[in-house]
Amino acid sequence: MAQVTIRDVKKTFGAVNVIHGVDLEIKDGEFVVLVGPSGCGKSTLLRMIAGLETASGGTIQIGERVVNHLPPAERDIAMVFQNYALYPHMTVADNMAFALKLRKTDSATVNERVNRAAEILGLKALLQRYPRQLSGGQRQRVAMGRAIVRNPQVFLFDEPLSNLDAKLRVQMRTEIKELHQRLKTTTIFVTHDQIEAMTMADRIVVMHDGLIEQIGTPLELYDSPKNLFVAGFIGSPAMNFLKGQAKSNGTIEVEGSRLAVAGTHQVSDGQPVVYGIRPEHLELANDGFPAKIAVIEPTGSETMVVVRVGETELVALFRERHNFAPGQTVHLRPRPDQAHLFDQESGRRV
């Protein structure tokens, strides 16, 4: 196990700047998730840590060693890919043992490590099968087993669950988290799915356009996003945003209504702001603002309701059941202690 330190790392492809000077410190044994939309640079950053891409600037350190100029095989990392990358002509056991055999590891050690990994991942009965005889989830377990047997300092996961169906993704999320809790190996996991990030990470790194927008625990990012991008990206359904103006009495004027905000905010009278409220923090109340129901989406445990307030579309989430109907007007009141304020121009939290 090892700490991973990234200092002012940049990456360019020709004239295109993909990573713009990233600084990140991942603690020994930590599970960190890099999350962001497609094209934000998260997979490129992971590939630079692995040695599959060369950094255009800055330093990457694994443990005590700067690894910028070391080939992947000498970095003491193990990577699990999106497409499993298994050898089709090899059995599960041979796939898992391949890297050890390349290192000339003695057969007793190879067998011991393969059997231990197979036991951890529930692959004992599949060791003599070939990849074509396995389901997607089983193949992903084999790819993880191949990483485990190497006993690396760092595990790297590049969107490993994106090829699996919804139910299997949930199951594999749990298995990867349990695996980390058992092995305590430093883990860097890349995904574009913020639900995966929220449920798996010790800390989340939110990336956008080659920059880190915010780093924090899942609940830190959910409860205190630093800017509009993080607020809109973390959380499902996403945070609602309403443009308005701050008033001297501490309220926000939005779509003809005055909305209360708890706490202190650095705003001036008349300042253009964005009022953010999460769907679960909108309540039905007679003194709330009027909203016209457009769509109702029941999921069983919750009901998601899409409403329109003037020209703005909002989402409200209710745990209790109501007899809503499309076209109906309801009155919604945001919880003042759960409201977020952002400057309209800069997008930063105020």
Secondary structure, DSSP 4 states (H G I P E B T S, - for coil): ---EEEEEEEEEETTEEEEEEEEEEE-TT-EEEEE-STTSSHHHHHHHHHTSS--SEEEEEETTEE-TTS-GGGTTEEEE-TT----TTS-HHHHHHHHHHHTT--HHHHHHHHHHHHHHHT-GGGTTS-GGGS-HHHHHHHHHHHHHTT--SEEEEESTTTTS-HHHHHHHHHHHHHHHHHH--EEEEEES-HHHHHHH-SEEEEEETTEEEEEE-HHHHHHS-SBHHHHHHSSSSPPEEEEEEE-TTSEEEETTEEEE--S-----TT-EEEEEE-GGGEEEEEEEEEEEEEEEEE-SS-EEEEEEETTEEEEEEESS-----TT-EEEEEE-GGG-EEEETTT-BB-
